[in-house]
Amino acid sequence: MPHVELAVLTMDVIHQPEMYIKTVPARGYHPNIKGAGVTKEVVAALHASQQVIRPFTVNSEKQMKNMFSLGVDGIFTDFPDRAVKIREEMK
């Protein structure tokens, strides 16, 4: 059977998402960028728990730079070319 990664997709901020995800069980956390729950602390806690974070929908250049600087594993965007360019410039 093929491997399917499960992730929690949420519109609202979840307190201690790294703990909640384990109850699903899932490996990823996909928060809405408008929920303002993506912080360095949240990213670090998820990574310490071997989980990934991929916020959505990150469309502005400012949002992309902010998310990449926080160390997210990826983003959902309507502008993938812009995101790839910004990510490469930040490396």
N, CA, C and O atoms as a printed pandas DataFrame, in Angstrom:
     atom_number atom_name residue_name chain_id  residue_number  x_coord  y_coord  z_coord
0              1         N          MET        A               1    0.846   -1.187    0.000
1              2        CA          MET        A               1    0.000    0.000    0.000
2              3         C          MET        A               1    0.890    1.248    0.000
3              4         O          MET        A               1    1.872    1.300    0.740
4              5         N          PRO        A               2    0.562    2.245   -0.813
5              6        CA          PRO        A               2    1.384    3.456   -0.861
6              7         C          PRO        A               2    1.258    4.265    0.431
7              8         O          PRO        A               2    0.239    4.221    1.120
8              9         N          HIS        A               3    2.313    4.997    0.731
9             10        CA          HIS        A               3    2.331    5.861    1.909
10            11         C          HIS        A               3    1.561    7.151    1.607
11            12         O          HIS        A               3    1.758    7.770    0.561
12            13         N          VAL        A               4    0.696    7.542    2.521
13            14        CA          VAL        A               4   -0.034    8.796    2.391
14            15         C          VAL        A               4    0.241    9.607    3.648
15            16         O          VAL        A               4   -0.040    9.154    4.758
16            17         N          GLU        A               5    0.785   10.796    3.476
17            18        CA          GLU        A               5    1.060   11.654    4.622
18            19         C          GLU        A               5   -0.218   12.364    5.040
19            20         O          GLU        A               5   -0.910   12.951    4.209
20            21         N          LEU        A               6   -0.528   12.310    6.320
21            22        CA          LEU        A               6   -1.678   13.025    6.858
22            23         C          LEU        A               6   -1.213   14.341    7.458
23            24         O          LEU        A               6   -0.123   14.428    8.024
24            25         N          ALA        A               7   -2.052   15.369    7.330
25            26        CA          ALA        A               7   -1.738   16.670    7.906
26            27         C          ALA        A               7   -3.023   17.323    8.392
27            28         O          ALA        A               7   -4.109   17.063    7.873
28            29         N          VAL        A               8   -2.878   18.165    9.388
29            30        CA          VAL        A               8   -3.997   18.927    9.927
30            31         C          VAL        A               8   -4.058   20.254    9.178
31            32         O          VAL        A               8   -3.083   21.006    9.154
32            33         N          LEU        A               9   -5.202   20.536    8.570
33            34        CA          LEU        A               9   -5.439   21.786    7.852
34            35         C          LEU        A               9   -6.400   22.596    8.708
35            36         O          LEU        A               9   -7.494   22.126    9.021
36            37         N          THR        A              10   -6.008   23.807    9.092
37            38        CA          THR        A              10   -6.841   24.562   10.012
38            39         C          THR        A              10   -6.950   26.036    9.628
39            40         O          THR        A              10   -6.002   26.637    9.123
40            41         N          MET        A              11   -8.113   26.591    9.876
41            42        CA          MET        A              11   -8.344   28.013    9.635
42            43         C          MET        A              11   -8.000   28.840   10.869
43            44         O          MET        A              11   -7.715   30.033   10.757
44            45         N          ASP        A              12   -8.023   28.219   12.037
45            46        CA          ASP        A              12   -7.790   28.918   13.298
46            47         C          ASP        A              12   -6.482   28.471   13.932
47            48         O          ASP        A              12   -5.930   27.430   13.577
48            49         N          VAL        A              13   -6.000   29.260   14.865
49            50        CA          VAL        A              13   -4.791   28.924   15.605
50            51         C          VAL        A              13   -5.094   27.760   16.540
51            52         O          VAL        A              13   -6.123   27.751   17.214
52            53         N          ILE        A              14   -4.206   26.792   16.578
53            54        CA          ILE        A              14   -4.325   25.661   17.501
54            55         C          ILE        A              14   -3.244   25.817   18.555
55            56         O          ILE        A              14   -2.068   25.977   18.228
56            57         N          HIS        A              15   -3.639   25.770   19.817
57            58        CA          HIS        A              15   -2.666   25.820   20.910
58            59         C          HIS        A              15   -1.872   24.526   20.916
59            60         O          HIS        A              15   -2.454   23.441   20.909
60            61         N          GLN        A              16   -0.576   24.625   20.927
61            62        CA          GLN        A              16    0.339   23.485   20.906
62            63         C          GLN        A              16    0.002   22.502   19.774
63            64         O          GLN        A              16   -0.354   21.353   20.032
64            65         N          PRO        A              17    0.116   22.959   18.535
65            66        CA          PRO        A              17   -0.232   22.087   17.409
66            67         C          PRO        A              17    0.586   20.801   17.372
67            68         O          PRO        A              17    0.101   19.774   16.897
68            69         N          GLU        A              18    1.827   20.845   17.869
69            70        CA          GLU        A              18    2.659   19.638   17.866
70            71         C          GLU        A              18    2.053   18.529   18.722
71            72         O          GLU        A              18    2.254   17.348   18.438
72            73         N          MET        A              19    1.314   18.899   19.766
73            74        CA          MET        A              19    0.645   17.907   20.617
74            75         C          MET        A              19   -0.654   17.424   19.958
75            76         O          MET        A              19   -0.946   16.229   19.950
76            77         N          TYR        A              20   -1.420   18.357   19.413
77            78        CA          TYR        A              20   -2.687   18.011   18.770
78            79         C          TYR        A              20   -2.472   17.060   17.600
79            80         O          TYR        A              20   -3.216   16.093   17.435
80            81         N          ILE        A              21   -1.459   17.333   16.791
81            82        CA          ILE        A              21   -1.189   16.525   15.601
82            83         C          ILE        A              21   -0.957   15.064   15.962
83            84         O          ILE        A              21   -1.346   14.165   15.216
84            85         N          LYS        A              22   -0.323   14.831   17.106
85            86        CA          LYS        A              22   -0.058   13.449   17.531
86            87         C          LYS        A              22   -1.346   12.677   17.802
87            88         O          LYS        A              22   -1.363   11.452   17.689
88            89         N          THR        A              23   -2.420   13.370   18.156
89            90        CA          THR        A              23   -3.686   12.689   18.461
90            91         C          THR        A              23   -4.427   12.257   17.205
91            92         O          THR        A              23   -5.325   11.420   17.281
92            93         N          VAL        A              24   -4.070   12.810   16.056
93            94        CA          VAL        A              24   -4.816   12.524   14.824
94            95         C          VAL        A              24   -4.612   11.089   14.318
95            96         O          VAL        A              24   -5.641   10.466   14.059
96            97         N          PRO        A              25   -3.486   10.503   14.147
97            98        CA          PRO        A              25   -2.134   11.060   14.111
98            99         C          PRO        A              25   -1.804   11.585   12.718
99           100         O          PRO        A              25   -2.207   11.013   11.705
100          101         N          ALA        A              26   -1.068   12.678   12.696
101          102        CA          ALA        A              26   -0.651   13.282   11.433
102          103         C          ALA        A              26    0.821   13.652   11.539
103          104         O          ALA        A              26    1.406   13.606   12.621
104          105         N          ARG        A              27    1.402   14.012   10.428
105          106        CA          ARG        A              27    2.808   14.409   10.418
106          107         C          ARG        A              27    2.969   15.889   10.086
107          108         O          ARG        A              27    4.046   16.454   10.277
108          109         N          GLY        A              28    1.916   16.512    9.595
109          110        CA          GLY        A              28    2.042   17.898    9.175
110          111         C          GLY        A              28    0.956   18.799    9.724
111          112         O          GLY        A              28   -0.125   18.353   10.109
112          113         N          TYR        A              29    1.279   20.084    9.748
113          114        CA          TYR        A              29    0.372   21.125   10.207
114          115         C          TYR        A              29    0.308   22.176    9.105
115          116         O          TYR        A              29    1.330   22.749    8.728
116          117         N          HIS        A              30   -0.902   22.429    8.588
117          118        CA          HIS        A              30   -1.105   23.376    7.499
118          119         C          HIS        A              30   -2.061   24.469    7.972
119          120         O          HIS        A              30   -3.267   24.378    7.741
120          121         N          PRO        A              31   -1.528   25.506    8.636
121          122        CA          PRO        A              31   -2.390   26.579    9.145
122          123         C          PRO        A              31   -2.660   27.652    8.096
123          124         O          PRO        A              31   -1.851   27.879    7.196
124          125         N          ASN        A              32   -3.806   28.303    8.227
125          126        CA          ASN        A              32   -4.132   29.446    7.383
126          127         C          ASN        A              32   -3.208   30.593    7.774
127          128         O          ASN        A              32   -3.070   30.898    8.958
128          129         N          ILE        A              33   -2.582   31.223    6.807
129          130        CA          ILE        A              33   -1.653   32.323    7.072
130          131         C          ILE        A              33   -2.350   33.463    7.804
131          132         O          ILE        A              33   -1.703   34.190    8.557
132          133         N          LYS        A              34   -3.647   33.636    7.602
133          134        CA          LYS        A              34   -4.393   34.718    8.241
134          135         C          LYS        A              34   -4.647   34.451    9.721
135          136         O          LYS        A              34   -5.032   35.358   10.458
136          137         N          GLY        A              35   -4.434   33.219   10.154
137          138        CA          GLY        A              35   -4.648   32.887   11.557
138          139         C          GLY        A              35   -3.565   33.407   12.483
139          140         O          GLY        A              35   -3.743   33.404   13.702
140          141         N          ALA        A              36   -2.445   33.853   11.929
141          142        CA          ALA        A              36   -1.332   34.435   12.692
142          143         C          ALA        A              36   -0.764   33.489   13.744
143          144         O          ALA        A              36   -0.227   33.941   14.755
144          145         N          GLY        A              37   -0.874   32.196   13.522
145          146        CA          GLY        A              37   -0.339   31.243   14.484
146          147         C          GLY        A              37    1.018   30.694   14.113
147          148         O          GLY        A              37    1.506   29.767   14.761
148          149         N          VAL        A              38    1.641   31.246   13.084
149          150        CA          VAL        A              38    2.948   30.752   12.648
150          151         C          VAL        A              38    4.025   31.643   13.265
151          152         O          VAL        A              38    4.194   32.798   12.875
152          153         N          THR        A              39    4.746   31.085   14.230
153          154        CA          THR        A              39    5.825   31.799   14.907
154          155         C          THR        A              39    7.069   30.923   14.915
155          156         O          THR        A              39    7.000   29.729   14.620
156          157         N          LYS        A              40    8.202   31.518   15.253
157          158        CA          LYS        A              40    9.444   30.743   15.368
158          159         C          LYS        A              40    9.275   29.624   16.385
159          160         O          LYS        A              40    9.781   28.518   16.195
160          161         N          GLU        A              41    8.556   29.920   17.471
161          162        CA          GLU        A              41    8.356   28.933   18.532
162          163         C          GLU        A              41    7.518   27.751   18.047
163          164         O          GLU        A              41    7.824   26.600   18.356
164          165         N          VAL        A              42    6.470   28.036   17.294
165          166        CA          VAL        A              42    5.612   26.969   16.758
166          167         C          VAL        A              42    6.401   26.115   15.769
167          168         O          VAL        A              42    6.331   24.887   15.813
168          169         N          VAL        A              43    7.148   26.760   14.882
169          170        CA          VAL        A              43    7.957   26.022   13.904
170          171         C          VAL        A              43    8.970   25.143   14.627
171          172         O          VAL        A              43    9.140   23.977   14.271
172          173         N          ALA        A              44    9.641   25.685   15.633
173          174        CA          ALA        A              44   10.644   24.918   16.383
174          175         C          ALA        A              44   10.012   23.737   17.111
175          176         O          ALA        A              44   10.579   22.645   17.120
176          177         N          ALA        A              45    8.847   23.942   17.721
177          178        CA          ALA        A              45    8.169   22.859   18.444
178          179         C          ALA        A              45    7.746   21.745   17.493
179          180         O          ALA        A              45    7.881   20.566   17.818
180          181         N          LEU        A              46    7.239   22.107   16.332
181          182        CA          LEU        A              46    6.847   21.102   15.342
182          183         C          LEU        A              46    8.062   20.328   14.847
183          184         O          LEU        A              46    8.022   19.102   14.749
184          185         N          HIS        A              47    9.128   21.033   14.539
185          186        CA          HIS        A              47   10.340   20.366   14.057
186          187         C          HIS        A              47   10.935   19.462   15.132
187          188         O          HIS        A              47   11.445   18.386   14.820
188          189         N          ALA        A              48   10.878   19.884   16.393
189          190        CA          ALA        A              48   11.384   19.053   17.495
190          191         C          ALA        A              48   10.579   17.765   17.623
191          192         O          ALA        A              48   11.086   16.760   18.120
192          193         N          SER        A              49    9.328   17.795   17.175
193          194        CA          SER        A              49    8.451   16.613   17.212
194          195         C          SER        A              49    8.459   15.856   15.885
195          196         O          SER        A              49    7.610   14.996   15.653
196          197         N          GLN        A              50    9.423   16.180   15.013
197          198        CA          GLN        A              50    9.552   15.524   13.701
198          199         C          GLN        A              50    8.325   15.750   12.818
199          200         O          GLN        A              50    7.930   14.867   12.057
200          201         N          GLN        A              51    7.727   16.938   12.926
201          202        CA          GLN        A              51    6.552   17.285   12.138
202          203         C          GLN        A              51    6.890   18.443   11.207
203          204         O          GLN        A              51    7.857   19.172   11.431
204          205         N          VAL        A              52    6.087   18.605   10.167
205          206        CA          VAL        A              52    6.321   19.672    9.196
206          207         C          VAL        A              52    5.205   20.703    9.259
207          208         O          VAL        A              52    4.092   20.414    9.699
208          209         N          ILE        A              53    5.527   21.912    8.810
209          210        CA          ILE        A              53    4.542   22.989    8.776
210          211         C          ILE        A              53    4.580   23.641    7.401
211          212         O          ILE        A              53    5.634   24.030    6.899
212          213         N          ARG        A              54    3.387   23.745    6.806
213          214        CA          ARG        A              54    3.243   24.334    5.469
214          215         C          ARG        A              54    2.021   25.260    5.484
215          216         O          ARG        A              54    0.907   24.805    5.226
216          217         N          PRO        A              55    2.211   26.548    5.780
217          218        CA          PRO        A              55    1.087   27.479    5.845
218          219         C          PRO        A              55    0.440   27.718    4.475
219          220         O          PRO        A              55    1.067   27.529    3.432
220          221         N          PHE        A              56   -0.822   28.136    4.506
221          222        CA          PHE        A              56   -1.550   28.485    3.277
222          223         C          PHE        A              56   -2.324   29.769    3.500
223          224         O          PHE        A              56   -2.484   30.145    4.661
224          225         N          THR        A              57   -2.788   30.431    2.559
225          226        CA          THR        A              57   -2.334   30.642    1.214
226          227         C          THR        A              57   -1.414   31.846    1.269
227          228         O          THR        A              57   -1.866   32.962    1.523
228          229         N          VAL        A              58   -0.136   31.632    1.034
229          230        CA          VAL        A              58    0.906   32.651    1.175
230          231         C          VAL        A              58    1.174   33.235   -0.208
231          232         O          VAL        A              58    1.850   32.616   -1.029
232          233         N          ASN        A              59    0.642   34.431   -0.460
233          234        CA          ASN        A              59    0.741   34.985   -1.811
234          235         C          ASN        A              59    1.619   36.223   -1.939
235          236         O          ASN        A              59    2.220   36.433   -2.992
236          237         N          SER        A              60    1.711   37.044   -0.904
237          238        CA          SER        A              60    2.512   38.264   -1.051
238          239         C          SER        A              60    3.991   37.960   -0.831
239          240         O          SER        A              60    4.356   37.022   -0.120
240          241         N          GLU        A              61    4.823   38.773   -1.456
241          242        CA          GLU        A              61    6.275   38.613   -1.307
242          243         C          GLU        A              61    6.679   38.755    0.159
243          244         O          GLU        A              61    7.527   38.010    0.651
244          245         N          LYS        A              62    6.072   39.709    0.846
245          246        CA          LYS        A              62    6.379   39.937    2.268
246          247         C          LYS        A              62    6.038   38.699    3.100
247          248         O          LYS        A              62    6.831   38.278    3.941
248          249         N          GLN        A              63    4.857   38.116    2.865
249          250        CA          GLN        A              63    4.461   36.901    3.591
250          251         C          GLN        A              63    5.417   35.750    3.295
251          252         O          GLN        A              63    5.809   35.012    4.199
252          253         N          MET        A              64    5.785   35.603    2.035
253          254        CA          MET        A              64    6.691   34.516    1.652
254          255         C          MET        A              64    8.029   34.652    2.365
255          256         O          MET        A              64    8.539   33.686    2.932
256          257         N          LYS        A              65    8.597   35.855    2.334
257          258        CA          LYS        A              65    9.882   36.085    2.999
258          259         C          LYS        A              65    9.774   35.801    4.491
259          260         O          LYS        A              65   10.670   35.199    5.082
260          261         N          ASN        A              66    8.681   36.233    5.093
261          262        CA          ASN        A              66    8.484   36.001    6.522
262          263         C          ASN        A              66    8.393   34.507    6.833
263          264         O          ASN        A              66    9.040   34.024    7.762
264          265         N          MET        A              67    7.597   33.780    6.063
265          266        CA          MET        A              67    7.435   32.344    6.319
266          267         C          MET        A              67    8.744   31.586    6.115
267          268         O          MET        A              67    9.094   30.721    6.917
268          269         N          PHE        A              68    9.466   31.908    5.044
269          270        CA          PHE        A              68   10.742   31.230    4.793
270          271         C          PHE        A              68   11.756   31.561    5.887
271          272         O          PHE        A              68   12.548   30.704    6.278
272          273         N          SER        A              69   11.735   32.812    6.386
273          274        CA          SER        A              69   12.684   33.183    7.445
274          275         C          SER        A              69   12.357   32.481    8.762
275          276         O          SER        A              69   13.240   32.288    9.597
276          277         N          LEU        A              70   11.097   32.100    8.951
277          278        CA          LEU        A              70   10.706   31.357   10.156
278          279         C          LEU        A              70   11.101   29.888   10.074
279          280         O          LEU        A              70   11.107   29.184   11.084
280          281         N          GLY        A              71   11.430   29.428    8.871
281          282        CA          GLY        A              71   11.874   28.046    8.711
282          283         C          GLY        A              71   10.782   27.046    8.394
283          284         O          GLY        A              71   10.948   25.851    8.638
284          285         N          VAL        A              72    9.644   27.524    7.842
285          286        CA          VAL        A              72    8.587   26.579    7.469
286          287         C          VAL        A              72    9.112   25.613    6.406
287          288         O          VAL        A              72   10.063   25.923    5.688
288          289         N          ASP        A              73    8.492   24.457    6.316
289          290        CA          ASP        A              73    8.944   23.415    5.392
290          291         C          ASP        A              73    8.458   23.636    3.966
291          292         O          ASP        A              73    9.014   23.073    3.024
292          293         N          GLY        A              74    7.446   24.434    3.811
293          294        CA          GLY        A              74    6.882   24.732    2.505
294          295         C          GLY        A              74    5.694   25.649    2.692
295          296         O          GLY        A              74    5.288   25.932    3.818
296          297         N          ILE        A              75    5.139   26.111    1.586
297          298        CA          ILE        A              75    3.952   26.959    1.642
298          299         C          ILE        A              75    2.995   26.544    0.534
299          300         O          ILE        A              75    3.394   25.947   -0.467
300          301         N          PHE        A              76    1.741   26.868    0.732
301          302        CA          PHE        A              76    0.749   26.781   -0.332
302          303         C          PHE        A              76    0.626   28.196   -0.887
303          304         O          PHE        A              76    0.489   29.147   -0.117
304          305         N          THR        A              77    0.672   28.351   -2.207
305          306        CA          THR        A              77    0.601   29.666   -2.825
306          307         C          THR        A              77   -0.039   29.566   -4.204
307          308         O          THR        A              77   -0.040   28.510   -4.838
308          309         N          ASP        A              78   -0.583   30.694   -4.649
309          310        CA          ASP        A              78   -1.098   30.789   -6.010
310          311         C          ASP        A              78   -0.005   31.241   -6.980
311          312         O          ASP        A              78   -0.231   31.322   -8.187
312          313         N          PHE        A              79    1.190   31.536   -6.435
313          314        CA          PHE        A              79    2.293   32.053   -7.244
314          315         C          PHE        A              79    3.573   31.252   -6.994
315          316         O          PHE        A              79    4.518   31.772   -6.400
316          317         N          PRO        A              80    3.614   29.994   -7.440
317          318        CA          PRO        A              80    4.781   29.145   -7.158
318          319         C          PRO        A              80    6.086   29.675   -7.746
319          320         O          PRO        A              80    7.139   29.517   -7.128
320          321         N          ASP        A              81    6.044   30.296   -8.917
321          322        CA          ASP        A              81    7.276   30.836   -9.507
322          323         C          ASP        A              81    7.883   31.909   -8.600
323          324         O          ASP        A              81    9.095   31.945   -8.387
324          325         N          ARG        A              82    7.029   32.772   -8.075
325          326        CA          ARG        A              82    7.478   33.826   -7.161
326          327         C          ARG        A              82    8.073   33.202   -5.898
327          328         O          ARG        A              82    9.123   33.635   -5.423
328          329         N          ALA        A              83    7.411   32.200   -5.365
329          330        CA          ALA        A              83    7.880   31.556   -4.132
330          331         C          ALA        A              83    9.240   30.890   -4.328
331          332         O          ALA        A              83   10.124   31.017   -3.481
332          333         N          VAL        A              84    9.405   30.188   -5.434
333          334        CA          VAL        A              84   10.683   29.514   -5.709
334          335         C          VAL        A              84   11.799   30.546   -5.842
335          336         O          VAL        A              84   12.891   30.354   -5.307
336          337         N          LYS        A              85   11.528   31.633   -6.551
337          338        CA          LYS        A              85   12.534   32.682   -6.738
338          339         C          LYS        A              85   12.944   33.283   -5.396
339          340         O          LYS        A              85   14.132   33.452   -5.124
340          341         N          ILE        A              86   11.970   33.602   -4.568
341          342        CA          ILE        A              86   12.260   34.197   -3.257
342          343         C          ILE        A              86   13.023   33.215   -2.380
343          344         O          ILE        A              86   13.994   33.592   -1.724
344          345         N          ARG        A              87   12.594   31.974   -2.366
345          346        CA          ARG        A              87   13.276   30.960   -1.551
346          347         C          ARG        A              87   14.731   30.817   -1.986
347          348         O          ARG        A              87   15.627   30.746   -1.145
348          349         N          GLU        A              88   14.966   30.775   -3.284
349          350        CA          GLU        A              88   16.337   30.638   -3.797
350          351         C          GLU        A              88   17.185   31.854   -3.434
351          352         O          GLU        A              88   18.358   31.713   -3.090
352          353         N          GLU        A              89   16.596   33.047   -3.509
353          354        CA          GLU        A              89   17.326   34.273   -3.166
354          355         C          GLU        A              89   17.691   34.313   -1.688
355          356         O          GLU        A              89   18.694   34.920   -1.313
356          357         N          MET        A              90   16.884   33.670   -0.845
357          358        CA          MET        A              90   17.115   33.698    0.602
358          359         C          MET        A              90   18.116   32.644    1.072
359          360         O          MET        A              90   18.556   32.680    2.221
360          361         N          LYS        A              91   18.477   31.713    0.201
361          362        CA          LYS        A              91   19.426   30.656    0.598
362          363         C          LYS        A              91   20.816   31.207    0.740
363          364         O          LYS        A              91   21.743   30.466    1.067
